[in-house]
Amino acid sequence: MAWVLLVLSGLLETVWATALSASQGFSRLWPSVVFVVALVLSMSGLALALRSIPVGTGYALWVGIGAVGTAIVGMTWLGEGVSVARIICLALIISGIIGLKLLH
């Protein structure tokens, strides 16, 4: 259950990072509200998951999921550049996440 919670919390990191960008420095109400709610839920889920997952592994997975998810959102919906090099780098992060899970 802790692993599912950790993955969901990582996905919520993608939500809050995207909402933070959309809030334009907290000048837009609803993206700012989404940011705060997603941030609180993401951090709470991480905290609960770290009760049974070592902090180094848990934090690395949480950050990795959030980073890859945010990069994918940026490339897919926000017009950020897509290149072979970026895809390879994201694949390396994903392979690291999988490796940490398998070695746990």
DRENSEKE-405343 format. One record per residue: x, y, z of N, C-alpha, C, O, CB in turn; residue number from 1; residue in three letters. Coordinates in Angstrom, 3 decimals. Glycine has a CB too. Example, Ala and Ser with C-alpha at 12.3 -4.5 7.8 and 13.67 -1.06 7.14 Angstrom:
// DRENSEKE-405343
SITE;13.190;-5.690;7.800;12.300;-4.500;7.800;13.200;-3.300;7.800;14.236;-3.319;8.465;11.308;-4.473;9.046;1;ALA
SITE;12.850;-2.250;7.080;13.670;-1.060;7.140;12.900;0.030;7.870;13.409;1.138;8.039;14.084;-0.598;5.725;2;SER
This chain:
// DRENSEKE-405343
SITE;0.818;-1.195;0.000;0.000;0.000;0.000;0.866;1.264;0.000;0.513;2.269;-0.618;-0.933;-0.005;1.205;1;MET
SITE;2.003;1.199;0.701;2.885;2.369;0.769;3.421;2.727;-0.613;3.587;3.904;-0.934;4.052;2.108;1.735;2;ALA
SITE;3.690;1.712;-1.427;4.217;1.984;-2.773;3.163;2.663;-3.649;3.481;3.573;-4.414;4.694;0.677;-3.438;3;TRP
SITE;1.921;2.224;-3.539;0.837;2.856;-4.305;0.685;4.305;-3.860;0.535;5.203;-4.689;-0.507;2.082;-4.120;4;VAL
SITE;0.722;4.524;-2.566;0.620;5.876;-2.025;1.779;6.747;-2.505;1.593;7.923;-2.816;0.587;5.837;-0.492;5;LEU
SITE;2.967;6.167;-2.563;4.132;6.908;-3.031;3.990;7.301;-4.498;4.307;8.431;-4.871;5.396;6.082;-2.830;6;LEU
SITE;3.521;6.384;-5.324;3.321;6.685;-6.750;2.262;7.770;-6.915;2.460;8.714;-7.679;2.909;5.409;-7.529;7;VAL
SITE;1.152;7.647;-6.217;0.106;8.675;-6.297;0.622;10.031;-5.829;0.276;11.061;-6.406;-1.111;8.264;-5.460;8;LEU
SITE;1.438;10.033;-4.798;2.014;11.282;-4.299;2.969;11.888;-5.325;3.037;13.108;-5.474;2.748;11.043;-2.969;9;SER
SITE;3.706;11.030;-6.030;4.579;11.511;-7.101;3.784;12.115;-8.241;4.183;13.129;-8.814;5.447;10.383;-7.623;10;GLY
SITE;2.661;11.496;-8.572;1.789;12.044;-9.616;1.200;13.384;-9.177;1.043;14.295;-9.990;0.657;11.050;-9.954;11;LEU
SITE;0.877;13.497;-7.900;0.384;14.780;-7.381;1.476;15.853;-7.411;1.176;17.044;-7.486;-0.138;14.607;-5.945;12;LEU
SITE;2.734;15.430;-7.354;3.819;16.398;-7.507;3.773;17.010;-8.901;4.020;18.204;-9.071;5.192;15.731;-7.252;13;GLU
SITE;3.458;16.191;-9.890;3.291;16.701;-11.251;2.147;17.712;-11.304;2.257;18.745;-11.965;3.028;15.543;-12.237;14;THR
SITE;1.058;17.417;-10.611;-0.092;18.325;-10.586;0.296;19.653;-9.959;0.004;20.711;-10.516;-1.268;17.697;-9.816;15;VAL
SITE;0.954;19.609;-8.798;1.254;20.886;-8.144;2.315;21.683;-8.893;2.266;22.913;-8.903;1.713;20.646;-6.716;16;TRP
SITE;3.261;21.012;-9.513;4.271;21.744;-10.291;3.639;22.430;-11.500;3.969;23.572;-11.820;5.392;20.792;-10.753;17;ALA
SITE;2.733;21.724;-12.162;2.043;22.293;-13.313;1.141;23.453;-12.885;1.089;24.489;-13.547;1.219;21.211;-14.031;18;THR
SITE;0.437;23.264;-11.775;-0.439;24.331;-11.264;0.374;25.539;-10.823;-0.062;26.677;-10.996;-1.291;23.817;-10.089;19;ALA
SITE;1.546;25.302;-10.258;2.398;26.416;-9.851;2.776;27.274;-11.053;2.758;28.503;-10.983;3.663;25.897;-9.150;20;LEU
SITE;3.114;26.618;-12.148;3.430;27.356;-13.373;2.206;28.121;-13.879;2.304;29.282;-14.275;3.942;26.395;-14.462;21;SER
SITE;1.058;27.452;-13.857;-0.178;28.075;-14.351;-0.656;29.223;-13.461;-1.401;30.092;-13.914;-1.276;27.030;-14.460;22;ALA
SITE;-0.232;29.228;-12.207;-0.672;30.291;-11.292;-0.018;31.632;-11.604;-0.458;32.671;-11.113;-0.369;29.900;-9.855;23;SER
SITE;1.020;31.606;-12.409;1.744;32.832;-12.796;2.119;33.663;-11.568;1.730;34.821;-11.418;0.888;33.682;-13.764;24;GLN
SITE;2.896;33.009;-10.695;3.355;33.707;-9.490;2.245;33.958;-8.489;2.247;34.976;-7.797;3.984;35.014;-9.865;25;GLY
SITE;1.301;33.039;-8.408;0.153;33.122;-7.503;-0.760;34.302;-7.824;-1.457;34.809;-6.946;0.631;33.226;-6.070;26;PHE
SITE;-0.753;34.734;-9.074;-1.640;35.836;-9.469;-2.973;35.332;-10.025;-3.873;36.130;-10.283;-0.950;36.714;-10.510;27;SER
SITE;-3.106;34.027;-10.209;-4.367;33.444;-10.684;-4.905;32.525;-9.594;-4.193;31.650;-9.099;-4.167;32.660;-12.037;28;ARG
SITE;-6.171;32.730;-9.223;-6.749;32.059;-8.056;-6.798;30.542;-8.187;-6.211;29.839;-7.365;-8.133;32.575;-7.814;29;LEU
SITE;-7.489;30.019;-9.209;-7.743;28.578;-9.240;-6.496;27.727;-9.423;-6.377;26.691;-8.770;-8.701;28.270;-10.331;30;TRP
SITE;-5.567;28.115;-10.277;-4.326;27.340;-10.301;-3.573;27.393;-8.968;-2.906;26.429;-8.590;-3.426;27.846;-11.414;31;PRO
SITE;-3.679;28.513;-8.264;-3.036;28.630;-6.950;-3.695;27.694;-5.941;-3.013;27.076;-5.125;-3.099;30.086;-6.444;32;SER
SITE;-5.017;27.593;-5.999;-5.752;26.682;-5.102;-5.380;25.237;-5.412;-5.128;24.451;-4.499;-7.289;26.884;-5.241;33;VAL
SITE;-5.346;24.884;-6.693;-4.955;23.519;-7.089;-3.544;23.232;-6.602;-3.271;22.138;-6.108;-5.042;23.337;-8.634;34;VAL
SITE;-2.647;24.196;-6.734;-1.274;24.030;-6.254;-1.244;23.673;-4.774;-0.602;22.699;-4.382;-0.467;25.304;-6.500;35;PHE
SITE;-1.940;24.462;-3.947;-1.898;24.251;-2.497;-2.488;22.887;-2.128;-1.905;22.157;-1.327;-2.662;25.376;-1.766;36;VAL
SITE;-3.631;22.543;-2.704;-4.278;21.269;-2.378;-3.400;20.094;-2.810;-3.190;19.157;-2.040;-5.664;21.178;-3.055;37;VAL
SITE;-2.892;20.144;-4.035;-2.056;19.050;-4.537;-0.758;18.945;-3.740;-0.277;17.842;-3.478;-1.744;19.255;-6.030;38;ALA
SITE;-0.189;20.089;-3.354;1.039;20.073;-2.566;0.819;19.410;-1.211;1.613;18.569;-0.790;1.563;21.493;-2.374;39;LEU
SITE;-0.249;19.787;-0.538;-0.538;19.210;0.784;-0.785;17.705;0.666;-0.270;16.926;1.467;-1.766;19.906;1.429;40;VAL
SITE;-1.572;17.296;-0.331;-1.844;15.866;-0.512;-0.581;15.102;-0.894;-0.355;13.994;-0.408;-2.918;15.661;-1.582;41;LEU
SITE;0.238;15.686;-1.757;1.469;15.039;-2.181;2.438;14.847;-1.011;2.983;13.760;-0.823;2.134;15.854;-3.282;42;SER
SITE;2.642;15.885;-0.245;3.547;15.801;0.905;3.008;14.857;1.977;3.769;14.121;2.604;3.773;17.191;1.502;43;MET
SITE;1.706;14.883;2.182;1.102;13.993;3.174;1.265;12.538;2.758;1.602;11.680;3.574;-0.387;14.326;3.367;44;SER
SITE;1.023;12.270;1.485;1.206;10.902;0.987;2.645;10.450;1.100;2.914;9.308;1.473;0.753;10.798;-0.455;45;GLY
SITE;3.577;11.341;0.780;4.996;11.009;0.926;5.316;10.694;2.383;5.990;9.707;2.677;5.885;12.168;0.419;46;LEU
SITE;4.838;11.524;3.281;5.103;11.308;4.708;4.571;9.958;5.177;5.246;9.242;5.916;4.478;12.431;5.540;47;ALA
SITE;3.361;9.613;4.747;2.788;8.324;5.149;3.555;7.156;4.530;3.782;6.143;5.192;1.310;8.251;4.746;48;LEU
SITE;3.951;7.292;3.271;4.689;6.212;2.601;6.042;5.993;3.269;6.519;4.862;3.351;4.882;6.532;1.104;49;ALA
SITE;6.658;7.068;3.744;7.985;6.942;4.352;7.952;6.268;5.719;9.002;6.043;6.322;8.618;8.302;4.482;50;LEU
SITE;6.777;5.948;6.206;6.687;5.165;7.437;7.220;3.752;7.218;7.743;3.130;8.144;5.233;5.114;7.938;51;ARG
SITE;7.085;3.237;5.970;7.524;1.862;5.722;8.504;1.732;4.565;8.970;0.630;4.277;6.335;0.997;5.455;52;SER
SITE;8.825;2.828;3.901;9.803;2.820;2.813;10.984;3.672;3.266;10.782;4.764;3.796;9.182;3.362;1.458;53;ILE
SITE;12.215;3.195;3.067;13.372;4.008;3.467;13.352;5.382;2.792;12.958;5.501;1.632;14.681;3.275;3.123;54;PRO
SITE;13.774;6.408;3.515;13.659;7.784;3.034;14.433;8.011;1.740;13.939;8.718;0.861;14.148;8.746;4.096;55;VAL
SITE;15.608;7.449;1.592;16.385;7.652;0.369;15.678;7.111;-0.848;15.593;7.785;-1.874;17.739;7.004;0.494;56;GLY
SITE;15.168;5.899;-0.742;14.440;5.273;-1.845;13.125;5.989;-2.092;12.799;6.307;-3.236;14.187;3.790;-1.553;57;THR
SITE;12.374;6.245;-1.047;11.062;6.873;-1.192;11.140;8.267;-1.785;10.369;8.613;-2.680;10.375;6.937;0.140;58;GLY
SITE;12.065;9.059;-1.287;12.184;10.421;-1.786;12.647;10.429;-3.237;12.134;11.200;-4.047;13.149;11.225;-0.919;59;TYR
SITE;13.607;9.581;-3.567;14.102;9.508;-4.946;12.988;9.100;-5.905;12.872;9.666;-6.992;15.272;8.516;-5.045;60;ALA
SITE;12.170;8.128;-5.517;11.059;7.721;-6.370;10.034;8.843;-6.508;9.545;9.099;-7.609;10.392;6.465;-5.811;61;LEU
SITE;9.707;9.505;-5.418;8.724;10.596;-5.430;9.177;11.713;-6.346;8.414;12.180;-7.192;8.497;11.140;-4.014;62;TRP
SITE;10.414;12.139;-6.180;10.955;13.207;-7.012;11.043;12.771;-8.473;10.715;13.539;-9.377;12.335;13.632;-6.503;63;VAL
SITE;11.485;11.541;-8.696;11.619;11.043;-10.067;10.291;10.991;-10.795;10.190;11.409;-11.949;12.244;9.670;-10.061;64;GLY
SITE;9.279;10.480;-10.125;7.944;10.423;-10.731;7.441;11.828;-11.032;6.901;12.080;-12.109;6.952;9.688;-9.804;65;ILE
SITE;7.615;12.733;-10.092;7.187;14.109;-10.306;7.950;14.791;-11.423;7.362;15.515;-12.226;7.342;14.896;-9.042;66;GLY
SITE;9.247;14.569;-11.481;10.071;15.208;-12.515;9.722;14.690;-13.901;9.560;15.470;-14.840;11.556;14.977;-12.234;67;ALA
SITE;9.608;13.376;-14.028;9.267;12.794;-15.330;7.855;13.208;-15.735;7.622;13.590;-16.881;9.386;11.249;-15.290;68;VAL
SITE;6.924;13.132;-14.804;5.548;13.525;-15.104;5.435;14.977;-15.529;4.722;15.299;-16.479;4.670;13.284;-13.906;69;GLY
SITE;6.142;15.856;-14.824;6.101;17.275;-15.161;6.741;17.534;-16.524;6.238;18.343;-17.305;6.808;18.100;-14.080;70;THR
SITE;7.835;16.859;-16.807;8.477;17.013;-18.116;7.559;16.529;-19.234;7.491;17.156;-20.291;9.808;16.243;-18.157;71;ALA
SITE;6.863;15.438;-19.017;5.934;14.916;-20.027;4.775;15.882;-20.248;4.388;16.138;-21.388;5.398;13.534;-19.606;72;ILE
SITE;4.219;16.418;-19.162;3.144;17.418;-19.290;3.654;18.616;-20.075;2.967;19.113;-20.967;2.626;17.869;-17.891;73;VAL
SITE;4.851;19.083;-19.751;5.412;20.226;-20.454;5.582;19.973;-21.942;5.269;20.834;-22.765;6.735;20.596;-19.852;74;GLY
SITE;6.076;18.793;-22.286;6.291;18.477;-23.698;4.978;18.200;-24.430;4.841;18.510;-25.614;7.215;17.275;-23.828;75;MET
SITE;4.022;17.616;-23.719;2.768;17.211;-24.358;1.780;18.362;-24.507;1.188;18.548;-25.570;2.125;16.098;-23.566;76;THR
SITE;1.606;19.142;-23.424;0.540;20.143;-23.428;1.006;21.591;-23.339;0.231;22.506;-23.617;-0.374;19.875;-22.308;77;TRP
SITE;2.257;21.809;-22.956;2.691;23.182;-22.723;3.677;23.691;-23.770;4.256;24.767;-23.614;3.311;23.288;-21.365;78;LEU
SITE;3.862;22.930;-24.816;4.688;23.392;-25.923;6.184;23.394;-25.679;6.922;24.048;-26.416;4.282;24.735;-26.281;79;GLY
SITE;6.649;22.682;-24.669;8.085;22.592;-24.440;8.711;21.680;-25.486;8.055;20.773;-25.999;8.386;22.074;-23.012;80;GLU
SITE;9.944;21.914;-25.792;10.620;21.161;-26.838;10.732;19.673;-26.544;10.903;19.254;-25.399;11.979;21.722;-27.055;81;GLY
SITE;10.632;18.895;-27.604;10.808;17.443;-27.519;12.017;17.099;-28.376;12.112;17.511;-29.533;9.513;16.656;-27.994;82;VAL
SITE;12.932;16.344;-27.798;14.098;15.914;-28.562;14.472;14.499;-28.126;14.045;14.016;-27.078;15.297;16.897;-28.365;83;SER
SITE;15.259;13.869;-28.940;15.729;12.524;-28.609;16.515;12.563;-27.308;16.367;11.679;-26.464;16.599;11.943;-29.750;84;VAL
SITE;17.343;13.572;-27.142;18.150;13.681;-25.925;17.271;13.792;-24.675;17.557;13.160;-23.657;19.083;14.894;-26.018;85;ALA
SITE;16.202;14.595;-24.749;15.295;14.732;-23.591;14.605;13.407;-23.286;14.476;13.025;-22.123;14.234;15.830;-23.855;86;ARG
SITE;14.166;12.711;-24.322;13.500;11.418;-24.120;14.468;10.418;-23.497;14.085;9.666;-22.602;12.949;10.869;-25.459;87;ILE
SITE;15.707;10.400;-23.956;16.709;9.486;-23.385;16.950;9.815;-21.919;17.027;8.913;-21.084;18.037;9.566;-24.174;88;ILE
SITE;17.068;11.089;-21.604;17.276;11.488;-20.208;16.098;11.070;-19.318;16.299;10.588;-18.204;17.484;13.006;-20.120;89;CYS
SITE;14.887;11.256;-19.808;13.711;10.817;-19.040;13.705;9.303;-18.882;13.344;8.792;-17.822;12.409;11.280;-19.724;90;LEU
SITE;14.101;8.584;-19.926;14.184;7.116;-19.837;15.218;6.694;-18.801;15.019;5.697;-18.106;14.537;6.506;-21.210;91;ALA
SITE;16.303;7.423;-18.686;17.305;7.111;-17.665;16.748;7.328;-16.262;17.016;6.534;-15.359;18.559;7.968;-17.870;92;LEU
SITE;15.976;8.395;-16.073;15.342;8.622;-14.769;14.387;7.481;-14.457;14.382;6.959;-13.343;14.591;9.980;-14.745;93;ILE
SITE;13.575;7.093;-15.441;12.625;5.992;-15.236;13.356;4.701;-14.905;12.925;3.956;-14.025;11.748;5.793;-16.482;94;ILE
SITE;14.458;4.426;-15.599;15.212;3.200;-15.304;15.790;3.249;-13.893;15.864;2.224;-13.217;16.345;2.997;-16.334;95;SER
SITE;16.200;4.437;-13.447;16.674;4.570;-12.077;15.574;4.322;-11.053;15.807;3.692;-10.022;17.260;5.941;-11.868;96;GLY
SITE;14.378;4.819;-11.339;13.228;4.592;-10.457;12.926;3.099;-10.362;12.730;2.563;-9.272;11.983;5.363;-10.966;97;ILE
SITE;12.890;2.442;-11.506;12.621;0.995;-11.527;13.717;0.247;-10.773;13.431;-0.669;-10.002;12.521;0.473;-12.987;98;ILE
SITE;14.971;0.636;-10.998;16.083;-0.008;-10.295;15.973;0.133;-8.793;16.189;-0.831;-8.059;17.396;0.570;-10.758;99;GLY
SITE;15.637;1.331;-8.328;15.501;1.521;-6.878;14.382;0.664;-6.314;14.518;0.104;-5.227;15.241;2.993;-6.552;100;LEU
SITE;13.293;0.557;-7.031;12.180;-0.278;-6.553;12.590;-1.748;-6.500;12.312;-2.448;-5.526;10.943;-0.107;-7.463;101;LYS
SITE;13.261;-2.207;-7.568;13.670;-3.615;-7.617;14.710;-3.958;-6.561;14.733;-5.080;-6.055;14.216;-3.947;-8.988;102;LEU
SITE;15.568;-3.006;-6.224;16.620;-3.257;-5.245;16.166;-3.059;-3.803;16.919;-3.334;-2.869;17.788;-2.362;-5.524;103;LEU
SITE;14.951;-2.588;-3.621;14.452;-2.363;-2.262;14.245;-3.658;-1.534;13.828;-3.654;-0.375;13.161;-1.583;-2.288;104;HIS
